[in-house]
Amino acid sequence: MAGDSTEDYHGIIIMESLSDKSILDSLKILGRKDGRIWTMLRVGVETGKFQGVIKSISRNLMVVNGIPYYAHFYRRNELIVVFPGKIFFMTPDKETWQPVLDFGKSNGIPEQELDFFPCRFEDETY
């Protein structure tokens, strides 16, 4: 089952960022953090379904007032950041993040919101 294996990916998705929330039905919800404006979901995705899931999420992420939402996924030494129409493959090492930071900032996302936390299983808090 997704999320129960170190082979699976975990990800963080803002529920309100998706134009079609039914995509969440194909994911295992591992945790939930309710905020004042957003609901952050920690999800699990089976490795065999991962490429299809991130493409579907990329198609369903909204752009609000010209600023795109994003989701991110991780396992072991992989960090994948998904924007509408664009996917970045990096590592949890912040030294590899410059291309995605530049892209996010050039699209109006404040740098402090481009933290991709958690990006390792051991950093998960919910």
C-alpha positions as CSV (number, residue, x, y, z in Angstrom):
1,M,0.0,0.0,0.0
2,A,1.3,3.5,-0.9
3,G,3.2,5.2,1.9
4,D,4.1,2.1,3.7
5,S,7.4,1.4,2.0
6,T,10.6,3.3,1.6
7,E,10.3,2.5,-2.1
8,D,7.1,4.7,-2.3
9,Y,7.2,8.4,-2.6
10,H,5.8,10.9,-0.1
11,G,4.6,14.3,-1.1
12,I,3.1,17.5,0.1
13,I,0.1,18.9,-1.7
14,I,-2.1,21.9,-0.8
15,M,-5.6,20.6,-1.2
16,E,-6.9,24.0,-2.4
17,S,-4.3,24.1,-5.1
18,L,-5.9,21.4,-7.2
19,S,-8.6,22.2,-9.8
20,D,-9.8,18.6,-9.7
21,K,-9.6,17.2,-6.2
22,S,-10.7,13.8,-7.3
23,I,-7.0,13.1,-8.0
24,L,-6.6,12.7,-4.3
25,D,-8.7,9.6,-4.4
26,S,-5.8,7.8,-6.1
27,L,-3.4,8.7,-3.3
28,K,-3.0,7.5,0.2
29,I,-3.4,10.4,2.7
30,L,-0.6,9.9,5.3
31,G,-1.1,13.2,7.2
32,R,-3.1,16.4,7.2
33,K,-2.3,19.8,8.6
34,D,-5.1,22.3,8.6
35,G,-4.1,26.0,8.4
36,R,-6.0,29.2,8.3
37,I,-6.1,29.3,4.5
38,W,-4.6,26.0,3.2
39,T,-4.9,22.3,4.0
40,M,-1.5,20.6,3.6
41,L,-1.8,16.9,2.8
42,R,1.1,14.5,3.2
43,V,0.5,11.7,0.6
44,G,2.0,8.4,-0.4
45,V,2.4,7.4,-4.0
46,E,3.5,3.9,-5.1
47,T,6.6,3.9,-7.3
48,G,4.9,2.3,-10.2
49,K,2.2,5.0,-10.3
50,F,4.5,7.9,-9.6
51,Q,5.1,9.3,-13.1
52,G,1.4,9.3,-14.0
53,V,0.5,10.9,-10.7
54,I,3.0,13.8,-11.0
55,K,1.9,14.4,-14.6
56,S,-1.8,14.5,-13.5
57,I,-1.0,16.8,-10.6
58,S,1.0,19.1,-12.9
59,R,-2.1,19.4,-15.2
60,N,-4.4,20.1,-12.2
61,L,-2.4,22.6,-10.2
62,M,-4.0,26.0,-10.4
63,V,-2.5,29.4,-11.1
64,V,-4.1,32.2,-9.1
65,N,-3.5,35.9,-9.9
66,G,-0.7,34.8,-12.2
67,I,1.1,32.8,-9.4
68,P,1.3,29.0,-9.7
69,Y,0.8,26.6,-6.9
70,Y,3.3,23.7,-6.6
71,A,3.5,20.3,-4.9
72,H,6.6,18.4,-4.0
73,F,7.5,14.7,-3.6
74,Y,10.5,12.9,-2.1
75,R,12.1,9.6,-1.2
76,R,15.7,8.7,-0.3
77,N,17.9,11.1,-2.3
78,E,15.2,12.4,-4.6
79,L,13.2,15.6,-4.5
80,I,10.7,16.3,-7.2
81,V,8.9,19.7,-7.4
82,V,5.8,19.9,-9.6
83,F,4.4,23.1,-11.1
84,P,1.6,23.6,-13.6
85,G,3.3,22.3,-16.8
86,K,6.8,21.9,-15.4
87,I,8.5,19.3,-13.2
88,F,12.0,19.6,-11.5
89,F,14.1,16.7,-10.4
90,M,16.6,17.5,-7.6
91,T,17.9,16.1,-4.3
92,P,17.2,17.2,-0.7
93,D,20.5,19.0,-0.8
94,K,19.7,22.8,-1.1
95,E,22.7,23.2,-3.4
96,T,20.7,21.5,-6.1
97,W,17.6,23.8,-5.7
98,Q,18.7,27.0,-7.6
99,P,16.8,26.2,-10.9
100,V,13.5,25.6,-9.1
101,L,14.1,28.6,-6.8
102,D,14.7,30.8,-9.8
103,F,11.6,29.5,-11.6
104,G,9.4,29.9,-8.6
105,K,10.6,33.5,-7.8
106,S,10.3,34.5,-11.5
107,N,6.7,33.3,-11.3
108,G,5.9,35.4,-8.2
109,I,6.4,32.9,-5.4
110,P,8.1,34.4,-2.4
111,E,11.4,32.7,-1.7
112,Q,10.3,31.8,1.9
113,E,7.5,29.7,0.4
114,L,10.0,27.7,-1.7
115,D,11.3,25.6,1.3
116,F,10.1,22.1,0.2
117,F,9.8,20.9,3.7
118,P,9.7,18.1,4.6
119,C,11.9,16.6,1.8
120,R,13.0,13.5,3.7
121,F,11.0,10.9,5.5
122,E,12.8,11.6,8.8
123,D,11.7,15.2,8.7
124,E,8.0,14.5,8.5
125,T,6.0,16.0,11.4
126,Y,2.4,15.2,10.5
